[in-house]
Amino acid sequence: MEANAPIHMLDGYEVLDFTQAVAGPTATLMLAAMGAEVIKVELMPNGDLTRAIPLIRNGRSRYFVQHNRGKRPQPATGPWL
């Protein structure tokens, strides 16, 4: 095995995550677990709608944290909004 061989199946891949709710965040969470760098794109000023789901702890929705761990946040702003 080469010294620089990927550790995970999707090492080196980048995925843009525009999803909200259950299915999309769960799917991209699985991609992150397989080694992909997942970039969570959120519309500003409020971000993902699931940030407001109850069960808030330390000012953050547990649901949002559970389904978006391991993802890099990227706010989306621009003339299209």
Secondary structure as UniProt FT lines:
FT   TURN            3..4
FT   TURN            9..12
FT   STRAND          14..17
FT   HELIX           23..33
FT   TURN            34..35
FT   STRAND          37..43
FT   TURN            44..46
FT   HELIX           49..52
FT   STRAND          56..57
FT   TURN            58..59
FT   STRAND          60..61
FT   HELIX           62..68
FT   TURN            69..70
FT   STRAND          71..76
FT   TURN            79..80
//
